[in-house]
Amino acid sequence: MTSVNMGWALRATVMGAAILGAAAVQAQEVYVTGGTLGAGLGGAINLGPHFGMHAEAAGFGLSHTVTVDDNRYDGHLTLAQGGTYLDLYPFASSAFRLTAGALFNADSLSATLSPNAQGNYQIGGQTVPALGPSPTAKATLPHVMPYIGIGYGHKKPALGLGFSFDLGVAYGRPRVSYDVPSIYDPYVSQQDIANEEQKFSDKITRYHWYPVAQIALTYRFN
């Protein structure tokens, strides 16, 4: 991970902790959550019969293989984020809600190009022998992503255990960088590298709507 991305990962972690800490101080409810944003903790507060707020910090990591134009990339997906959300309850007697907010994240996919069965790489249409360090690609999402969705819960019905869920989407167009070690300079041109980067970018940047599906176990104490 580059120093810039490490910095944003640290900022996202600190921001998530700050959001979570602020939520915990003011919260009437705390919860544990899991889903497509990962696993994490959060807090919620009601502002009246029709409004509320909740905030959380979540993340996870997993290995993932990406195939681009018959090239196999062995990747690792890292999610690290905090989120703040405003909840609107259209019906005073129901915990159904409309939710909008923002994700502050350091999400990234780091991928390493794997040689084929003949021990070669394909870079921009050129066959390149695997002589040393592998070419790598990295995709990052914007550090701030708007979110909109629907959900149920985080309203003040009674003390004790409860549950909530969220369904929605966050928007962010991935950005891709591609690096080929200098040992391969005799075999590929800058145009070959640019072509391979474009292929990887075309594969990744089509996914700019990030689906969100989270469930939570809540505990209300106030």
C-alpha positions as CSV (number, residue, x, y, z in Angstrom):
1,M,0.0,0.0,0.0
2,T,1.4,3.4,-0.9
3,S,2.0,6.1,1.7
4,V,-0.9,8.1,0.3
5,N,-3.3,5.2,0.6
6,M,-1.9,4.3,4.0
7,G,-2.7,7.9,5.1
8,W,-6.2,7.7,3.9
9,A,-6.7,4.3,5.5
10,L,-5.5,5.8,8.8
11,R,-7.8,8.8,8.3
12,A,-10.8,6.6,7.5
13,T,-10.0,4.5,10.6
14,V,-9.6,7.6,12.8
15,M,-12.7,9.2,11.3
16,G,-14.7,6.0,11.8
17,A,-13.6,5.8,15.4
18,A,-14.4,9.5,16.0
19,I,-17.9,9.1,14.4
20,L,-18.5,6.0,16.5
21,G,-17.2,7.7,19.6
22,A,-19.4,10.7,19.1
23,A,-22.4,8.5,18.4
24,A,-21.6,6.5,21.6
25,V,-21.5,9.6,23.8
26,Q,-24.9,10.9,22.5
27,A,-26.5,7.6,21.6
28,Q,-29.7,6.2,23.0
29,E,-28.9,2.9,21.2
30,V,-25.8,0.9,20.4
31,Y,-25.5,-1.9,17.9
32,V,-23.4,-4.5,16.2
33,T,-23.8,-4.7,12.4
34,G,-22.7,-6.9,9.5
35,G,-23.2,-7.1,5.7
36,T,-21.8,-5.8,2.5
37,L,-19.9,-3.0,4.3
38,G,-18.3,-5.5,6.6
39,A,-18.7,-5.9,10.4
40,G,-18.7,-3.1,12.8
41,L,-20.3,-1.1,15.7
42,G,-22.6,1.9,15.7
43,G,-24.8,4.2,17.7
44,A,-28.2,5.8,17.1
45,I,-30.2,8.7,18.5
46,N,-33.8,9.9,18.0
47,L,-34.5,13.5,17.3
48,G,-38.3,13.3,17.4
49,P,-41.1,11.1,16.1
50,H,-40.0,11.5,12.5
51,F,-36.2,12.0,12.6
52,G,-33.1,10.3,13.9
53,M,-29.5,9.8,13.2
54,H,-27.1,6.9,13.3
55,A,-23.4,6.4,12.8
56,E,-21.1,3.4,12.5
57,A,-17.6,2.2,11.7
58,A,-17.2,-1.1,9.7
59,G,-14.8,-3.0,7.5
60,F,-13.4,-6.3,6.4
61,G,-10.8,-7.8,4.0
62,L,-10.9,-10.8,1.7
63,S,-9.0,-12.3,-1.2
64,H,-10.6,-12.1,-4.6
65,T,-9.5,-13.2,-8.1
66,V,-10.2,-10.8,-11.0
67,T,-10.0,-12.0,-14.7
68,V,-9.3,-9.3,-17.3
69,D,-8.9,-10.2,-21.0
70,D,-7.8,-13.8,-20.1
71,N,-5.3,-12.4,-17.5
72,R,-5.7,-13.6,-13.9
73,Y,-5.1,-11.1,-11.1
74,D,-4.8,-12.3,-7.5
75,G,-6.3,-9.5,-5.5
76,H,-7.1,-8.5,-1.9
77,L,-10.2,-6.3,-1.2
78,T,-9.9,-4.0,1.8
79,L,-12.9,-2.1,3.2
80,A,-12.4,0.4,6.0
81,Q,-15.0,3.0,6.5
82,G,-17.1,5.2,8.8
83,G,-20.6,6.4,8.0
84,T,-23.1,9.1,9.3
85,Y,-26.8,8.9,8.3
86,L,-29.9,11.0,8.8
87,D,-33.1,8.9,9.2
88,L,-36.6,10.0,8.2
89,Y,-39.6,8.1,9.6
90,P,-42.6,8.9,7.4
91,F,-45.0,7.2,9.8
92,A,-44.9,8.2,13.5
93,S,-46.2,4.7,14.5
94,S,-43.6,2.7,12.4
95,A,-39.9,2.2,12.5
96,F,-39.7,2.1,8.7
97,R,-37.4,4.8,7.5
98,L,-35.7,6.6,4.6
99,T,-32.0,7.1,5.1
100,A,-29.4,9.3,3.5
101,G,-25.8,10.0,4.4
102,A,-22.2,9.6,3.6
103,L,-19.5,7.0,3.8
104,F,-15.9,8.1,4.6
105,N,-13.7,5.3,3.4
106,A,-10.3,3.9,2.4
107,D,-11.7,1.0,0.3
108,S,-9.3,-0.5,-2.2
109,L,-8.6,-3.6,-4.4
110,S,-4.9,-4.5,-4.8
111,A,-4.2,-7.1,-7.5
112,T,-1.1,-8.9,-8.8
113,L,-0.9,-10.2,-12.3
114,S,-0.3,-14.0,-12.4
115,P,1.7,-15.7,-15.1
116,N,0.0,-18.1,-17.4
117,A,0.7,-21.8,-17.7
118,Q,3.7,-21.0,-20.0
119,G,5.2,-18.7,-17.4
120,N,4.4,-15.5,-19.3
121,Y,2.4,-12.3,-18.8
122,Q,0.2,-10.7,-21.3
123,I,0.6,-6.9,-21.1
124,G,-1.3,-4.9,-23.7
125,G,-1.3,-7.7,-26.1
126,Q,2.4,-8.4,-25.7
127,T,3.7,-11.7,-24.4
128,V,6.2,-11.0,-21.6
129,P,8.3,-13.6,-19.7
130,A,7.9,-13.6,-16.0
131,L,11.4,-12.5,-15.0
132,G,10.9,-10.9,-11.6
133,P,8.3,-8.8,-9.6
134,S,4.8,-9.0,-11.0
135,P,2.9,-6.2,-12.6
136,T,0.3,-4.8,-10.2
137,A,-3.0,-2.9,-10.4
138,K,-4.9,-1.0,-7.7
139,A,-8.4,0.3,-7.7
140,T,-9.6,2.8,-5.1
141,L,-13.0,4.3,-4.4
142,P,-13.6,8.0,-3.6
143,H,-12.9,8.8,0.0
144,V,-16.4,10.3,0.4
145,M,-19.4,8.5,-1.1
146,P,-23.1,9.6,-0.9
147,Y,-25.6,7.0,0.3
148,I,-29.3,6.7,0.0
149,G,-31.6,3.8,1.0
150,I,-34.4,2.5,3.1
151,G,-34.4,0.6,6.4
152,Y,-36.2,-0.4,9.6
153,G,-35.2,0.2,13.2
154,H,-33.2,2.7,15.3
155,K,-36.5,4.2,16.5
156,K,-37.4,4.4,20.2
157,P,-40.0,1.7,20.8
158,A,-38.8,0.1,24.1
159,L,-35.6,-0.5,26.1
160,G,-33.5,-3.6,25.5
161,L,-32.7,-5.8,22.5
162,G,-34.0,-5.2,19.0
163,F,-32.9,-5.3,15.4
164,S,-32.5,-3.1,12.4
165,F,-31.7,-3.5,8.7
166,D,-30.6,-1.3,5.8
167,L,-30.9,-1.6,2.0
168,G,-29.5,1.0,-0.3
169,V,-26.6,2.1,-2.5
170,A,-23.5,4.2,-2.2
171,Y,-22.1,5.9,-5.3
172,G,-18.4,6.2,-6.1
173,R,-16.5,5.7,-9.4
174,P,-13.3,3.6,-8.9
175,R,-10.0,4.9,-10.0
176,V,-7.3,2.6,-11.3
177,S,-3.5,2.7,-11.3
178,Y,-1.3,0.2,-13.0
179,D,2.4,-0.5,-12.4
180,V,4.8,-2.6,-14.4
181,P,8.3,-3.0,-12.9
182,S,11.2,-1.5,-14.9
183,I,12.7,-5.0,-15.5
184,Y,10.0,-5.4,-18.3
185,D,10.9,-2.2,-20.1
186,P,12.7,-4.1,-23.0
187,Y,9.5,-6.1,-23.7
188,V,6.7,-3.5,-23.4
189,S,6.1,0.1,-24.4
190,Q,4.3,2.7,-22.4
191,Q,1.4,2.3,-24.9
192,D,1.2,-1.4,-24.0
193,I,1.1,-0.6,-20.3
194,A,-1.6,2.1,-20.9
195,N,-3.6,-0.4,-22.9
196,E,-3.5,-3.0,-20.1
197,E,-4.4,-0.3,-17.6
198,Q,-7.4,0.7,-19.7
199,K,-8.6,-3.0,-19.9
200,F,-8.3,-3.3,-16.1
201,S,-10.1,0.1,-15.6
202,D,-12.9,-0.9,-18.0
203,K,-13.5,-4.0,-15.9
204,I,-13.5,-2.3,-12.6
205,T,-15.0,1.2,-13.2
206,R,-18.3,-0.2,-14.4
207,Y,-19.1,-1.0,-10.7
208,H,-19.7,2.5,-9.4
209,W,-23.0,1.7,-7.6
210,Y,-22.0,-0.1,-4.4
211,P,-24.9,-2.2,-2.9
212,V,-25.4,-1.9,0.8
213,A,-27.3,-4.6,2.8
214,Q,-26.7,-4.5,6.5
215,I,-28.4,-6.1,9.5
216,A,-27.8,-5.2,13.1
217,L,-28.5,-6.4,16.6
218,T,-29.4,-3.3,18.7
219,Y,-29.6,-2.5,22.4
220,R,-31.5,0.6,23.5
221,F,-30.8,2.0,27.0
222,N,-32.5,5.4,26.8
